Amino acid sequence: MPILLILGLLFTCSVHANSTYQNATSIGMIFKNEWHDSDTITGVGIEAMGYFNRSPFGFSVSSALGIADVSVKNQQGKESYATLDTGIKVGYFEDVFVYGEVGLDSV
């Protein structure tokens, strides 16, 4: 699984880095792995990115299906469940990305 995450990250960076600002949008696959302490969320999905006025400023909309392994409060052990992450990013997308992100997460 870690090799898929690395390949997905490289593919996604390649798609966005090679997209010219003349194109209205670019679409790529995303592989994500989030963690905090021993809790993890791993997922795969798609991301569509658009640019403002042929510049590196733009936005993206993403959605990913995944699996979460999280610690359960007041209990010993972990719980696993399926996730659907959906988010919107707005920012500067050039060689280095700087963006703000809003997403939805529910249990």
C-alpha positions as CSV (number, residue, x, y, z in Angstrom):
1,M,0.0,0.0,0.0
2,P,2.8,2.6,0.7
3,I,4.2,2.2,-2.8
4,L,0.7,3.0,-4.2
5,L,0.6,6.1,-2.1
6,I,4.0,7.2,-3.4
7,L,3.2,6.5,-7.0
8,G,-0.2,8.3,-6.7
9,L,1.5,11.3,-5.1
10,L,4.0,11.5,-7.9
11,F,1.3,11.0,-10.6
12,T,-0.8,13.8,-9.1
13,C,2.1,16.2,-8.8
14,S,3.1,15.4,-12.4
15,V,-0.5,16.1,-13.7
16,H,-0.7,19.4,-11.9
17,A,2.9,20.5,-12.7
18,N,2.5,19.7,-16.4
19,S,-0.9,21.4,-16.8
20,T,-0.7,24.7,-18.6
21,Y,-2.7,27.6,-17.3
22,Q,-4.4,27.9,-20.7
23,N,-6.4,24.8,-19.9
24,A,-9.5,25.4,-18.0
25,T,-9.1,22.4,-15.7
26,S,-6.9,19.4,-15.0
27,I,-8.0,16.1,-13.5
28,G,-5.8,13.7,-11.5
29,M,-5.9,10.8,-9.2
30,I,-5.1,11.3,-5.5
31,F,-3.8,8.9,-3.0
32,K,-3.9,10.2,0.6
33,N,-2.6,9.1,3.9
34,E,-3.4,11.2,7.0
35,W,-2.2,10.3,10.5
36,H,-2.3,11.7,14.0
37,D,-0.6,9.7,16.8
38,S,-1.6,6.1,16.0
39,D,-4.8,7.1,14.0
40,T,-4.7,6.9,10.2
41,I,-7.0,7.6,7.2
42,T,-5.9,6.2,3.9
43,G,-7.9,6.8,0.7
44,V,-7.9,7.1,-3.1
45,G,-10.0,9.4,-5.2
46,I,-10.0,12.1,-7.9
47,E,-9.3,15.8,-7.9
48,A,-10.3,18.4,-10.5
49,M,-8.3,21.7,-10.6
50,G,-9.2,25.0,-12.4
51,Y,-7.2,28.2,-12.7
52,F,-8.2,31.8,-12.6
53,N,-7.3,34.0,-15.6
54,R,-4.5,31.7,-16.9
55,S,-2.5,32.2,-13.7
56,P,-1.3,29.7,-11.0
57,F,-4.1,30.9,-8.7
58,G,-6.9,28.4,-8.7
59,F,-9.2,26.0,-7.0
60,S,-9.7,22.3,-6.8
61,V,-12.5,19.9,-5.8
62,S,-11.6,16.5,-4.6
63,S,-13.4,13.3,-3.4
64,A,-11.8,10.1,-2.0
65,L,-13.0,6.8,-0.6
66,G,-10.9,5.4,2.2
67,I,-10.4,3.4,5.4
68,A,-9.9,5.0,8.9
69,D,-8.3,3.3,11.8
70,V,-8.9,5.4,14.9
71,S,-8.6,5.0,18.7
72,V,-11.9,4.8,20.5
73,K,-12.3,7.2,23.4
74,N,-13.0,5.6,26.8
75,Q,-12.2,2.1,25.4
76,Q,-9.1,0.1,24.7
77,G,-8.4,-0.6,21.0
78,K,-9.2,0.8,17.6
79,E,-12.2,1.0,15.3
80,S,-12.0,0.7,11.5
81,Y,-14.6,2.2,9.1
82,A,-15.0,3.4,5.5
83,T,-14.7,7.1,4.8
84,L,-15.8,9.5,2.1
85,D,-13.6,12.7,2.1
86,T,-14.8,15.6,0.0
87,G,-13.0,18.9,-0.1
88,I,-12.4,22.2,-1.8
89,K,-9.0,24.0,-2.0
90,V,-8.4,27.6,-3.1
91,G,-4.8,28.9,-3.5
92,Y,-1.6,29.2,-5.4
93,F,-0.7,26.1,-7.4
94,E,2.7,26.3,-8.9
95,D,5.9,24.3,-8.1
96,V,5.0,24.7,-4.4
97,F,1.4,24.6,-3.4
98,V,0.0,27.1,-0.9
99,Y,-3.7,26.7,-0.3
100,G,-6.6,26.8,2.2
101,E,-8.8,23.7,2.4
102,V,-12.3,23.1,3.6
103,G,-13.6,19.5,3.9
104,L,-16.4,17.5,5.4
105,D,-15.9,14.6,7.8
106,S,-18.5,12.7,9.7
107,V,-18.7,9.5,11.7
